[in-house]
Amino acid sequence: YRSTIHPNNQHNQVTTMASLLSATNAVQSRNGQSCLPVHSSEGQATIPVRFDGTNLSISSNNPTANIIDGSSIDHGITKAPYERSFSPYEFNGGTTLAISGPDYAVVAADTRLSSGYEILSRNVSKLHPLTERCVLGSAGCKTDVDQLRSVLDIKMKVYQHNHRKPMATPSVAQMLGNTLYMKRFFPYYSFNVLAGIDSEGKGAVYSYDAIGSFERTPFSASGSGQAFLIPLMDNVISHKNRCDEQRDLPVEEVVEIVKDAFLTAGERDIYTGDAVEIKIITKEGIRTEMFNLKAD
């Protein structure tokens, strides 16, 4: 490390040299609370070390301002204590949306899988059919979502073998709530919506919290883009704060609304993008559409 200090009197120029190793050892020995020694031709000197972040630069014109700031990243020099932590959860992003109609239900989710600022995959489905009339949409931690799907599939198979028929959509909704509540002390880190057709042939959408509380609603959204979708759905689906007459929307129009909604969310949410997978559920079964979104 080499630094040159230029006082106002040019005849008294002093050249100071300090070894990075000796400086590091000196700061460590004092736990970073004292001064940094400087070896020079004029004898021993010190440079104060400040840890409050008030001085982020060293002026070469003012010797008294030669203060080394150590408040940002000390790289282990001061041996200051670091907090060590571990989280069993990872937020992998994603957005889901479900809308119910008079004789159909539409559920959609984007296909991007993220971790922080990294895109891990652009083609991961967040929709999982549980029966021919019921689809689960989940965003959040991918490992917890996979585990939840496995538990639900096992329970569905047990019900199928015991009763010789598939589980009805309201029963699936109750089973999902019970499954989430069972893990309330260590919850699944998944944000779920359930969409399907009930026994009367009407569309049904169920909204959930993390520990299994649920309700049947006209629509539901979850995941990282939830805050962008719900206000839009309140207006175009629930018809709130509007003076025109509310009408039953055909399934084709709802699909277009879903596409527009995900385009909107993708503009503001970095975890929503690449493509949106749309499943249309009717009494005839489930059909799937794909719609490309931004890939950046």
N, C-alpha and C positions, 0 to 999 in steps of 0.2 A: 504494500500500500504506500503510495507516495503522494504527498500533498505539499503545496508551496503556499505560504502565507505572505501576502504583500502588505506591510503596514504603510501608513502615510509617509513615513520617513523612508525613502528608497534606499538609504545607506545602511539601514538595519534589516535587510532582507534575511529571513530565516527559512531554511529548508528543513522540513520535518519529515521523518520517515518512520513508519511503524510497521511492524510485522503483524500480519493478520492472525497468525497463530498465537503470538504472545498477547495480542489484544483480546482475542477470544478467550484465552485462558484467564486473563486478568478480569474480564467481565464475569466469567463463570465463577471465579473464586469469590467475587463480591456479590454474586447473585444479581448482577446487573443494576445494583443500587448506587454505585460509586462513579468513578471516572475512568476514562480510557487513557492509559499511559502513552506518551509520545516520546520517543528517543530522538534527540536532535543534537546538533553541534553546540548548542547553547546550554545544554544540560537537560535535566529531566523536566518534563512538562506534562500537563494533563488536559484532556478535552472532556468536558462534561457530557454525560450521556443522558438524554431526556426520554422519558417513556410516556409522556402525556399526549403525544401527537400534535403538539403546537408548532413544531418546527420541522417542516418536511424537506428543507433544502439548506445547503451550506453556502453562505455568501463568501466569495473570495476577496471582497473589498473590505469587509469588516471582520477582523480577527475575533472579536468578542461574540460574533454570531456563528462561530464554527462549532455548532452543537450537532452531534450525531443523533438523529431521531431513531429510537428503537421501539416505537409503539405499534408499528404496522405488522411486520412479519420478522421475527427475530431468528428464524431458521434454527432454533434450538440453542442459540448462543447464550441466552440468559437462563436456560433450563427452567423457564417458567412452567407452571403446571398446565397441562392440557387436559381438557375434558374428553374422556374416552366414552363412547356410547355405541350401542348396537340396537338396531330396530329390526324386528322380524317382518316388518311390512315394507313394501316398495310400491310406490304409486306409478303405475304404467300408463296412466292417462286413458283417454277415450271418452266418447259421448254416446249415450243411448237415448232413444225417443220412442214412445209408444202412443198410439192414438186409436181410440175405439170409435166404431161407427154403428149404424143400425143393424147391419148383418155382416160386419167384417171388423178386423183389427189389423193395424199396420204397426210393425215394430222395426226400428232401424238402428244401426250403429256404424260408426266409422271403423276402418280396418287398420289404423295406425297403432303400433305398440312402441311406447317411448319409455325412456328412463332419464330423467333430468333433461338435458339438452341433446340427448342422443336418440335417434330413431332406430329401434332394434329390428323392427319389421314393418313392412307396408301392407301386409296381407294376412292379418290375423282376425278371425271372426270373433265377434263378441256376442253373437246370437247362438242360442243352443235350443233346438226343438226338444221338448219333453214329451209331447204327444203329437198326434196329427192335427191337433187343434190348439196347441199351446206352445209358446216360445218364450224362453227366458233371455233377457238382455242384461249383460253385466259388464261394468267397467270397474277399474281399480287395480288391485294387485293381481297379476296374472296367475300366480301360483295359488292364491286363495280362491280365485274364480274357478280354476280347474278342479280344485279339491271340492268346492261346493257342487259343481256339476256332477262329479263322481258320486257324491253322497246322494244327490237327488236321483240320479239314474238308478242307483241300487234300490232306493225306496220305491221308485216307479216299477221296477221289475218285480219286487216283492208283492206290491199291490196287484200287478197284472196276474201273477201266479195264483194269488189267494182268491181273487174275485173274478177272474176270467174276463176282464174288461179293462180298458184303459181308464185312468183316473180323469174325472171331470175337471174342467178348468178352475172352478171355485175351490175344489178340494186340493188341487195343486197349489193354489195360492195359500191356503191354510197350511199345507205341508211345508212350503217354503218359509212361511213365517215361523213355524215351530222349529225348523232346522236352524234358522238364524238365531232364534231365541236360545236354543240349546247351547250356542257358543257365545252367549252374551258376556262372559267374563274374559274371553279371548276371541273377539269377534272376527268373522271373515271380513277382510278388507275389500269388500265388493259392494258396488252400488247397483242395485237391481231394479229392473222393471219386468213385469210379467204381462204378456198379452195373449189373448186367445178368444175362443168362442164358447159361450156358456151353453147350458142344456136347452135354452130357448132359442139358440141361434143368434143371439145378440153379441156384439163385440164387448169384450171385457178387458180392462187395463187395471193393473194393481201397482201401487206405489209403495216402496219399502224404505225403512231406515236400516241402520246397520245391525240392529238387534231384533228385527222381525216384526216391528209394528207396521201394519199395512192398512191400506184402504183402497176401495175401488173408486177410480177417478176417470173423467173423460180422456185424460192424457197424463203422461208422466215422462219426465226426463231425468237423467242422472249422469254423473261423470263430470269431467273437467269443463264441458261446455254447457252445463245445466243452466247457468245464470243467463246465458244468451238465448236459450230456446224457450224457457218458461214464459217470459213476457210476450214473446211472439205468439205462443200457443194460447195464452190467455185471451189474446185479441181475436185470432182467426178460428180457434176451436171452441173455447168457452164463451166467446162472444161478449166478453166483459167490456163495459163502458162504450157500447156501440148502440146507435139508435136504429139501425136498419134491422129488418126482420131476420131472425136466425133460421137457417135452413139445414137440412141434412145434406152433408157433402158426399158426393160420389167418391168411390175409392180411388179413381184416377186423379181427381183433384187433390185428395189427401196425399197421394204419393208425390205430386208436384210440390205441395207445401213442405213435405219432408225434405225434398231435395233443396229447396230454397233455404230451409232452416239450417241445414248442414253447411251449405255454402256460406251463410252468415256466420255460423259458429267457427268455421275454418278460417275466416278472415281475422278473428280476434283471439283464437285459442290455438297455441302451437301444438297442443296434444291431439287436436282433431284434424284429420286430413287424409290424403291419399285416395280413399274411396269410401262410399257409404253403401252398406249392404242393407237392402230393404226386403222384408218378408211380409207378404200379404196373406192373412189368414182368413179363410172363409169355410163354410160348411163342406166344400169340396176338398179342402186340404190347404197346403201351404205352397206358395210359389215365391220365387226369389228374383229380385232385380238388383243390378249393380249400377252405381253412378259414380263417375270419377270426380274427385275433388282436387284441390291444390296439392302438389307433391313437395312443397317447400315448407 
